[in-house]
């Protein structure tokens, strides 16, 4: 596996590439990530919707949801929450803040389009008809719970969520093969779903699907409105995701691994020596 120091260095290089994509490519690749997370959302809801025991239902849904991150990491796409780690390259002065914000903006738009398209397909393809229509109720309830959060709840849950999501991305960079990446990323993603933390891209799917399904299936739920979806969910959760990903994981690991540690030592011998020491330390 790669050492944490190698992971940090590699992600800086990846970040440079990410920010040099055109806006069009950012949106297209962002849409793919939105697709993948949306599919994971409906899969998770479907798996847990008819289980009576709430704890068992939550655990099964949490075990299914990491399929979305697996597709994001292996198939190739741009996920806003993971891209908060681009802060590493900013702190290393390899890219500007503007380029980072540009990436976040266009990837966020792409993620929303992708997740919303999956929600449209799910609702108007009548997937919620499953289990005698019980799935429709679960789809609406999943979105309603997010619309009825307070701002502070959404913010804190967003922070906690993206700490785990960015750790999943970080750990996947430590693996040298596909199976290792899948196993490494599975556990943090499962944990954030199990604990009920909030992921802005997942919420793009859950909120849109709930709002569309409530009309299509005539299920009235108090507080389920587009306005509350954005003010109570998307805004605080997105801010929380930025704080958790860029502020805590990104800045924290930059301080721990890259600050005062040059990306390009004077010689290859020094670089190898440094990596050997790091690998020995983290065995």
Secondary structure per residue as TSV (DSSP state, phi and psi in degrees):
chain	resnum	aa	ss	phi	psi
A	1	X	-	360.0	160.9
A	2	X	-	-81.4	144.2
A	3	X	-	-74.0	161.2
A	4	X	H	-56.4	-34.9
A	5	X	H	-64.1	-41.9
A	6	X	H	-65.2	-39.7
A	7	X	H	-59.9	-47.0
A	8	X	H	-59.9	-45.1
A	9	X	H	-65.1	-43.1
A	10	X	H	-63.7	-38.6
A	11	X	H	-69.7	-30.1
A	12	X	H	-61.1	-45.4
A	13	X	H	-64.7	-40.8
A	14	X	H	-62.8	-39.9
A	15	X	H	-62.1	-39.8
A	16	X	H	-59.9	-44.3
A	17	X	H	-63.3	-44.4
A	18	X	H	-58.5	-41.5
A	19	X	H	-79.5	-10.7
A	20	X	T	-95.6	1.2
A	21	X	S	-67.6	151.4
A	22	X	-	-71.4	160.2
A	23	X	H	-58.4	-38.0
A	24	X	H	-60.9	-46.8
A	25	X	H	-67.0	-36.3
A	26	X	H	-60.7	-42.9
A	27	X	H	-67.9	-44.5
A	28	X	H	-62.4	-49.5
A	29	X	H	-68.2	-30.4
A	30	X	H	-66.2	-37.3
A	31	X	H	-62.8	-39.3
A	32	X	H	-62.4	-42.9
A	33	X	H	-62.3	-39.7
A	34	X	H	-61.7	-40.9
A	35	X	H	-57.1	-51.4
A	36	X	H	-62.8	-43.0
A	37	X	H	-70.2	-35.9
A	38	X	H	-63.3	-43.4
A	39	X	H	-61.7	-40.3
A	40	X	H	-63.9	-35.8
A	41	X	H	-63.8	-49.2
A	42	X	H	-69.8	-33.8
A	43	X	H	-63.2	-43.7
A	44	X	H	-64.0	-43.6
A	45	X	H	-66.2	-41.8
A	46	X	H	-63.0	-43.4
A	47	X	H	-63.9	-32.8
A	48	X	H	-102.6	-7.9
A	49	X	T	-67.5	-28.1
A	50	X	T	-107.3	8.0
A	51	X	-	-86.0	124.5
A	52	X	S	-71.5	-41.9
A	53	X	S	-71.1	115.3
A	54	X	H	-59.4	-39.2
A	55	X	H	-66.3	-44.0
A	56	X	H	-65.6	-39.4
A	57	X	H	-63.0	-43.3
A	58	X	H	-64.3	-41.2
A	59	X	H	-65.6	-42.4
A	60	X	H	-66.2	-43.5
A	61	X	H	-61.6	-38.6
A	62	X	H	-67.5	-31.6
A	63	X	H	-74.3	-24.3
A	64	X	H	-85.5	-36.8
A	65	X	H	-58.9	-34.4
A	66	X	H	-59.3	-11.8
A	67	X	H	-57.9	-32.6
A	68	X	H	-64.3	-46.9
A	69	X	H	-66.4	-34.2
A	70	X	H	-59.1	-44.4
A	71	X	H	-66.9	-39.2
A	72	X	H	-59.9	-45.5
A	73	X	H	-74.6	-38.8
A	74	X	H	-93.5	-41.6
A	75	X	H	-75.4	-28.3
A	76	X	-	100.4	113.1
A	77	X	-	-170.9	176.6
A	78	X	-	-121.5	117.1
A	79	X	-	-111.4	123.8
A	80	X	H	-53.9	-47.6
A	81	X	H	-63.1	-41.6
A	82	X	H	-68.7	-32.8
A	83	X	H	-72.7	-5.9
A	84	X	G	-63.5	-19.7
A	85	X	G	-70.5	-8.3
A	86	X	G	-59.3	-17.0
A	87	X	H	-55.3	-26.7
A	88	X	H	-58.0	-45.0
A	89	X	H	-69.6	-32.2
A	90	X	H	-66.0	-46.8
A	91	X	H	-65.2	-28.7
A	92	X	T	-83.1	0.1
A	93	X	T	61.2	34.2
A	94	X	S	-93.0	-25.0
A	95	X	S	-138.9	166.8
A	96	X	-	-92.5	161.8
A	97	X	H	-59.8	-38.1
A	98	X	H	-59.0	-44.7
A	99	X	H	-64.3	-37.8
A	100	X	H	-63.3	-47.4
A	101	X	H	-65.1	-35.5
A	102	X	H	-61.6	-44.7
A	103	X	H	-61.6	-48.2
A	104	X	H	-58.0	-43.5
A	105	X	H	-63.2	-52.9
A	106	X	H	-72.6	-34.6
A	107	X	H	-66.6	-39.3
A	108	X	H	-60.6	-44.5
A	109	X	H	-60.8	-46.2
A	110	X	H	-61.1	-43.1
A	111	X	H	-58.9	-43.0
A	112	X	H	-65.3	-43.1
A	113	X	H	-61.9	-45.3
A	114	X	H	-64.3	-47.2
A	115	X	H	-64.8	-40.0
A	116	X	H	-67.0	-37.8
A	117	X	H	-64.4	-38.7
A	118	X	H	-63.6	-42.1
A	119	X	H	-60.6	-42.9
A	120	X	H	-61.6	-45.8
A	121	X	H	-63.3	-40.6
A	122	X	H	-64.5	-48.7
A	123	X	H	-70.3	-48.4
A	124	X	H	-86.8	-7.7
A	125	X	T	-87.0	-2.3
A	126	X	T	60.0	36.1
A	127	X	G	-59.3	-35.3
A	128	X	G	-63.5	-6.2
A	129	X	G	-68.9	-14.4
A	130	X	G	-57.1	148.6
A	131	X	G	60.6	40.7
A	132	X	G	67.5	25.4
A	133	X	G	90.1	-2.4
A	134	X	H	-63.0	-31.4
A	135	X	H	-63.6	-32.6
A	136	X	H	-59.8	-43.4
A	137	X	H	-62.1	-38.6
A	138	X	H	-68.3	-38.8
A	139	X	H	-62.3	-45.6
A	140	X	H	-67.0	-42.0
A	141	X	H	-63.5	-37.0
A	142	X	H	-62.6	-40.3
A	143	X	H	-75.7	-37.7
A	144	X	H	-63.6	-38.2
A	145	X	H	-63.2	-31.9
A	146	X	H	-76.4	-35.1
A	147	X	H	-71.7	-21.5
A	148	X	T	-100.3	10.8
A	149	X	S	-73.0	155.8
A	150	X	-	-82.4	164.0
A	151	X	H	-58.7	-44.0
A	152	X	H	-66.1	-37.4
A	153	X	H	-63.1	-45.3
A	154	X	H	-62.5	-40.3
A	155	X	H	-63.8	-49.9
A	156	X	H	-67.1	-43.0
A	157	X	H	-65.1	-32.1
A	158	X	H	-68.1	-39.0
A	159	X	H	-62.4	-51.4
A	160	X	H	-62.3	-39.2
A	161	X	H	-61.0	-49.6
A	162	X	H	-79.2	-15.2
A	163	X	H	-60.4	-46.7
A	164	X	H	-71.0	-40.1
A	165	X	H	-62.8	-44.7
A	166	X	H	-69.8	-31.4
A	167	X	H	-66.2	-36.7
A	168	X	H	-62.2	-44.6
A	169	X	H	-63.2	-45.5
A	170	X	H	-58.7	-47.6
A	171	X	H	-65.1	-36.6
A	172	X	H	-63.6	-32.4
A	173	X	H	-70.6	-17.2
A	174	X	H	-79.0	-20.2
A	175	X	-	-85.5	149.5
A	176	X	S	-105.9	0.5
A	177	X	S	-141.4	168.1
A	178	X	H	-63.4	-44.3
A	179	X	H	-61.3	-39.1
A	180	X	H	-65.4	-40.1
A	181	X	H	-63.1	-41.4
A	182	X	H	-66.3	-44.5
A	183	X	H	-67.3	-40.3
A	184	X	H	-66.4	-39.8
A	185	X	H	-80.5	-20.8
A	186	X	H	-61.1	-47.8
A	187	X	H	-68.5	-46.3
A	188	X	H	-63.2	-36.5
A	189	X	H	-67.8	-43.3
A	190	X	H	-58.6	-40.8
A	191	X	H	-63.8	-43.3
A	192	X	H	-67.0	-35.8
A	193	X	H	-70.2	-44.3
A	194	X	H	-60.1	-37.9
A	195	X	T	-84.5	-5.8
A	196	X	T	78.9	23.9
A	197	X	-	-76.1	166.3
A	198	X	-	-115.4	128.4
A	199	X	-	-113.2	120.9
A	200	X	H	-58.2	-40.2
A	201	X	H	-72.1	-40.2
A	202	X	H	-61.4	-39.4
A	203	X	H	-68.6	-25.7
A	204	X	H	-58.9	-41.7
A	205	X	H	-72.1	-54.1
A	206	X	H	-58.3	-44.3
A	207	X	H	-67.3	-46.5
A	208	X	H	-64.1	-44.7
A	209	X	H	-61.5	-41.4
A	210	X	H	-65.5	-44.2
A	211	X	H	-65.3	-39.5
A	212	X	H	-71.7	-41.8
A	213	X	H	-68.1	-33.1
A	214	X	H	-63.0	-32.7
A	215	X	H	-80.2	-45.8
A	216	X	H	-62.7	-36.5
A	217	X	T	-107.0	5.9
A	218	X	T	53.9	51.7
A	219	X	-	-110.1	107.9
A	220	X	-	-88.1	127.2
A	221	X	-	-132.5	130.5
A	222	X	T	-64.3	133.2
A	223	X	T	87.8	-5.0
A	224	X	-	-86.7	90.5
A	225	X	-	-136.4	159.8
A	226	X	H	-62.4	-39.1
A	227	X	H	-61.6	-47.3
A	228	X	H	-68.7	-30.7
A	229	X	I	-60.1	-42.0
A	230	X	I	-80.2	-43.8
A	231	X	I	-77.4	-35.9
A	232	X	I	-93.8	-18.5
A	233	X	I	-120.9	-68.5
A	234	X	I	-61.4	-45.3
A	235	X	H	-66.5	-55.0
A	236	X	H	-66.7	-37.1
A	237	X	H	-66.8	-41.5
A	238	X	H	-63.1	-44.5
A	239	X	H	-60.8	-43.0
A	240	X	H	-63.1	-41.0
A	241	X	H	-60.7	-39.2
A	242	X	H	-66.2	-43.1
A	243	X	I	-63.9	-45.6
A	244	X	I	-67.7	-42.1
A	245	X	I	-80.0	-56.9
A	246	X	I	-78.9	-44.6
A	247	X	I	-73.2	-44.7
A	248	X	I	-93.5	-57.9
A	249	X	I	-72.8	-51.1
A	250	X	I	-61.7	-56.0
A	251	X	H	-66.2	-38.2
A	252	X	H	-63.0	-45.9
A	253	X	H	-73.8	-27.5
A	254	X	I	-64.1	-45.0
A	255	X	I	-63.2	-37.8
A	256	X	I	-76.9	-31.9
A	257	X	I	-121.7	-30.8
A	258	X	I	-108.2	-28.2
A	259	X	T	-63.6	126.6
A	260	X	T	63.8	18.8
A	261	X	-	-123.7	98.2
A	262	X	-	-57.8	142.4
A	263	X	S	-68.6	-30.9
A	264	X	S	-125.9	91.4
A	265	X	-	-58.0	169.0
A	266	X	S	-60.0	-38.2
A	267	X	S	-136.6	162.4
A	268	X	H	-63.5	-34.6
A	269	X	H	-64.0	-42.9
A	270	X	H	-65.8	-39.3
A	271	X	H	-61.7	-47.1
A	272	X	H	-65.0	-39.4
A	273	X	H	-61.8	-42.7
A	274	X	H	-63.3	-43.2
A	275	X	H	-66.3	-39.3
A	276	X	H	-62.5	-41.6
A	277	X	H	-63.7	-43.5
A	278	X	H	-64.0	-44.1
A	279	X	H	-63.5	-40.7
A	280	X	H	-64.8	-39.6
A	281	X	H	-65.0	-37.8
A	282	X	T	-99.4	13.1
A	283	X	-	-65.7	360.0
